[in-house]
Amino acid sequence: MAGLYNSAAPKKAANLSINSDLLRIARELNINLSATLERALKEELSKREAAQWVEENRAAIKSYNDFVEQHGCFGDEFREF
């Protein structure tokens, strides 16, 4: 999924609010909050991009599935499983 975001873009400070106990435990465990948030956001962006692709291509996917249901897949006659 190239192009999801610009990984070379400069860092930017952001203010956010999180559960204070969660923050305390994360700090006790020396969890890098910035890296963890970036990783979580990247995963969420990837999921949403995939869901958007499915939605945008829903009609084509349905059309293909209907075709396969009616006519089978190319090469079915050669399949040995």
Distance bins in CASP14 RR format, pairs under 12 A and 6 or more apart:
PFRMAT RR
TARGET T0000
AUTHOR 0000-0000-0000
RMODE 2
METHOD distances of the structure
MODEL  1
1 7 0 0 0 0 0 1 0 0 0 0 0
1 42 0 0 0 0 1 0 0 0 0 0 0
1 43 0 0 0 0 0 1 0 0 0 0 0
1 45 0 0 0 0 1 0 0 0 0 0 0
1 46 1 0 0 1 0 0 0 0 0 0 0
1 47 0 0 0 0 0 1 0 0 0 0 0
1 48 0 0 0 0 0 1 0 0 0 0 0
1 49 1 0 0 1 0 0 0 0 0 0 0
1 50 0 0 0 0 1 0 0 0 0 0 0
1 52 0 0 0 0 0 1 0 0 0 0 0
1 53 0 0 0 0 1 0 0 0 0 0 0
2 46 0 0 0 0 0 1 0 0 0 0 0
2 49 0 0 0 0 0 1 0 0 0 0 0
3 9 0 0 0 0 0 1 0 0 0 0 0
3 42 0 0 0 0 0 1 0 0 0 0 0
3 45 0 0 0 0 0 1 0 0 0 0 0
3 46 0 0 0 0 0 1 0 0 0 0 0
3 49 0 0 0 0 1 0 0 0 0 0 0
4 41 0 0 0 0 0 1 0 0 0 0 0
4 42 1 0 0 1 0 0 0 0 0 0 0
4 43 0 0 0 0 0 1 0 0 0 0 0
4 44 0 0 0 0 0 1 0 0 0 0 0
4 45 1 0 1 0 0 0 0 0 0 0 0
4 46 1 0 0 1 0 0 0 0 0 0 0
4 47 0 0 0 0 0 1 0 0 0 0 0
4 48 0 0 0 0 1 0 0 0 0 0 0
4 49 1 0 0 1 0 0 0 0 0 0 0
4 50 0 0 0 0 0 1 0 0 0 0 0
4 52 0 0 0 0 0 1 0 0 0 0 0
4 53 0 0 0 0 0 1 0 0 0 0 0
5 38 0 0 0 0 1 0 0 0 0 0 0
5 41 0 0 0 0 1 0 0 0 0 0 0
5 42 1 0 0 1 0 0 0 0 0 0 0
5 43 0 0 0 0 0 1 0 0 0 0 0
5 44 0 0 0 0 0 1 0 0 0 0 0
5 45 1 0 0 1 0 0 0 0 0 0 0
5 46 0 0 0 0 1 0 0 0 0 0 0
5 48 0 0 0 0 0 1 0 0 0 0 0
5 49 0 0 0 0 1 0 0 0 0 0 0
6 42 0 0 0 0 0 1 0 0 0 0 0
7 38 0 0 0 0 1 0 0 0 0 0 0
7 39 0 0 0 0 0 1 0 0 0 0 0
7 41 0 0 0 0 0 1 0 0 0 0 0
7 42 0 0 0 0 1 0 0 0 0 0 0
7 45 0 0 0 0 0 1 0 0 0 0 0
9 38 0 0 0 0 0 1 0 0 0 0 0
11 34 1 0 0 1 0 0 0 0 0 0 0
11 35 0 0 0 0 0 1 0 0 0 0 0
11 37 0 0 0 0 0 1 0 0 0 0 0
11 38 0 0 0 0 1 0 0 0 0 0 0
12 34 0 0 0 0 0 1 0 0 0 0 0
12 38 0 0 0 0 0 1 0 0 0 0 0
13 34 0 0 0 0 1 0 0 0 0 0 0
14 33 0 0 0 0 0 1 0 0 0 0 0
14 34 0 0 0 0 1 0 0 0 0 0 0
14 37 0 0 0 0 1 0 0 0 0 0 0
14 38 0 0 0 0 0 1 0 0 0 0 0
14 41 0 0 0 0 0 1 0 0 0 0 0
16 23 0 0 0 0 0 1 0 0 0 0 0
16 33 0 0 0 0 1 0 0 0 0 0 0
16 34 0 0 0 0 0 1 0 0 0 0 0
16 37 0 0 0 0 1 0 0 0 0 0 0
16 41 0 0 0 0 0 1 0 0 0 0 0
17 23 0 0 0 0 1 0 0 0 0 0 0
18 24 0 0 0 0 0 1 0 0 0 0 0
18 25 0 0 0 0 0 1 0 0 0 0 0
18 26 0 0 0 0 1 0 0 0 0 0 0
18 27 0 0 0 0 0 1 0 0 0 0 0
18 31 0 0 0 0 0 1 0 0 0 0 0
18 33 0 0 0 0 1 0 0 0 0 0 0
18 36 0 0 0 0 0 1 0 0 0 0 0
18 37 0 0 0 0 1 0 0 0 0 0 0
18 40 0 0 0 0 0 1 0 0 0 0 0
19 25 0 0 0 0 1 0 0 0 0 0 0
19 26 0 0 0 0 1 0 0 0 0 0 0
20 26 0 0 0 0 0 1 0 0 0 0 0
20 27 0 0 0 0 0 1 0 0 0 0 0
21 27 0 0 0 0 0 1 0 0 0 0 0
21 28 0 0 0 0 0 1 0 0 0 0 0
22 28 0 0 0 0 0 1 0 0 0 0 0
22 29 0 0 0 0 0 1 0 0 0 0 0
22 31 0 0 0 0 0 1 0 0 0 0 0
22 33 0 0 0 0 0 1 0 0 0 0 0
22 36 0 0 0 0 0 1 0 0 0 0 0
23 29 0 0 0 0 0 1 0 0 0 0 0
23 31 0 0 0 0 1 0 0 0 0 0 0
23 33 1 0 0 1 0 0 0 0 0 0 0
23 36 0 0 0 0 0 1 0 0 0 0 0
23 37 0 0 0 0 0 1 0 0 0 0 0
24 31 0 0 0 0 0 1 0 0 0 0 0
25 31 0 0 0 0 1 0 0 0 0 0 0
25 33 0 0 0 0 0 1 0 0 0 0 0
26 32 0 0 0 0 1 0 0 0 0 0 0
26 33 1 0 0 1 0 0 0 0 0 0 0
26 34 0 0 0 0 0 1 0 0 0 0 0
26 35 0 0 0 0 0 1 0 0 0 0 0
26 36 1 0 0 1 0 0 0 0 0 0 0
26 37 0 0 0 0 0 1 0 0 0 0 0
27 33 0 0 0 0 1 0 0 0 0 0 0
27 36 0 0 0 0 0 1 0 0 0 0 0
29 36 0 0 0 0 0 1 0 0 0 0 0
30 36 0 0 0 0 0 1 0 0 0 0 0
31 37 0 0 0 0 0 1 0 0 0 0 0
31 39 0 0 0 0 0 1 0 0 0 0 0
31 40 0 0 0 0 0 1 0 0 0 0 0
32 38 0 0 0 0 1 0 0 0 0 0 0
32 39 0 0 0 0 1 0 0 0 0 0 0
33 39 0 0 0 0 0 1 0 0 0 0 0
33 40 0 0 0 0 0 1 0 0 0 0 0
34 40 0 0 0 0 0 1 0 0 0 0 0
34 41 0 0 0 0 0 1 0 0 0 0 0
35 41 0 0 0 0 0 1 0 0 0 0 0
35 42 0 0 0 0 0 1 0 0 0 0 0
36 42 0 0 0 0 0 1 0 0 0 0 0
36 43 0 0 0 0 0 1 0 0 0 0 0
37 43 0 0 0 0 0 1 0 0 0 0 0
37 44 0 0 0 0 0 1 0 0 0 0 0
38 44 0 0 0 0 0 1 0 0 0 0 0
38 45 0 0 0 0 0 1 0 0 0 0 0
39 45 0 0 0 0 0 1 0 0 0 0 0
39 46 0 0 0 0 0 1 0 0 0 0 0
40 46 0 0 0 0 0 1 0 0 0 0 0
40 47 0 0 0 0 0 1 0 0 0 0 0
41 47 0 0 0 0 0 1 0 0 0 0 0
41 48 0 0 0 0 0 1 0 0 0 0 0
42 48 0 0 0 0 0 1 0 0 0 0 0
42 49 0 0 0 0 0 1 0 0 0 0 0
43 49 0 0 0 0 0 1 0 0 0 0 0
43 50 0 0 0 0 0 1 0 0 0 0 0
44 50 0 0 0 0 0 1 0 0 0 0 0
44 51 0 0 0 0 0 1 0 0 0 0 0
45 51 0 0 0 0 0 1 0 0 0 0 0
45 52 0 0 0 0 0 1 0 0 0 0 0
46 52 0 0 0 0 0 1 0 0 0 0 0
46 53 0 0 0 0 0 1 0 0 0 0 0
47 53 0 0 0 0 0 1 0 0 0 0 0
47 54 0 0 0 0 0 1 0 0 0 0 0
48 54 0 0 0 0 0 1 0 0 0 0 0
48 55 0 0 0 0 0 1 0 0 0 0 0
49 55 0 0 0 0 0 1 0 0 0 0 0
49 56 0 0 0 0 0 1 0 0 0 0 0
50 56 0 0 0 0 0 1 0 0 0 0 0
50 57 0 0 0 0 0 1 0 0 0 0 0
51 57 0 0 0 0 0 1 0 0 0 0 0
51 58 0 0 0 0 0 1 0 0 0 0 0
52 58 0 0 0 0 0 1 0 0 0 0 0
53 60 0 0 0 0 0 1 0 0 0 0 0
53 61 0 0 0 0 0 1 0 0 0 0 0
54 60 0 0 0 0 0 1 0 0 0 0 0
54 61 1 0 0 1 0 0 0 0 0 0 0
54 62 0 0 0 0 0 1 0 0 0 0 0
55 61 0 0 0 0 0 1 0 0 0 0 0
55 62 0 0 0 0 0 1 0 0 0 0 0
57 63 0 0 0 0 1 0 0 0 0 0 0
57 64 0 0 0 0 1 0 0 0 0 0 0
57 65 0 0 0 0 0 1 0 0 0 0 0
58 64 0 0 0 0 0 1 0 0 0 0 0
58 65 0 0 0 0 0 1 0 0 0 0 0
59 65 0 0 0 0 0 1 0 0 0 0 0
59 66 0 0 0 0 0 1 0 0 0 0 0
60 66 0 0 0 0 0 1 0 0 0 0 0
60 67 0 0 0 0 0 1 0 0 0 0 0
61 67 0 0 0 0 0 1 0 0 0 0 0
61 68 0 0 0 0 0 1 0 0 0 0 0
62 68 0 0 0 0 0 1 0 0 0 0 0
62 69 0 0 0 0 0 1 0 0 0 0 0
63 69 0 0 0 0 0 1 0 0 0 0 0
63 70 0 0 0 0 0 1 0 0 0 0 0
64 70 0 0 0 0 0 1 0 0 0 0 0
64 71 0 0 0 0 0 1 0 0 0 0 0
64 72 0 0 0 0 0 1 0 0 0 0 0
64 73 0 0 0 0 0 1 0 0 0 0 0
64 74 0 0 0 0 0 1 0 0 0 0 0
65 71 0 0 0 0 0 1 0 0 0 0 0
65 72 0 0 0 0 0 1 0 0 0 0 0
65 73 0 0 0 0 0 1 0 0 0 0 0
66 72 0 0 0 0 0 1 0 0 0 0 0
67 73 0 0 0 0 1 0 0 0 0 0 0
67 74 0 0 0 0 0 1 0 0 0 0 0
68 74 0 0 0 0 1 0 0 0 0 0 0
68 75 0 0 0 0 0 1 0 0 0 0 0
68 76 0 0 0 0 1 0 0 0 0 0 0
71 77 0 0 0 0 0 1 0 0 0 0 0
72 79 0 0 0 0 0 1 0 0 0 0 0
73 79 0 0 0 0 1 0 0 0 0 0 0
END
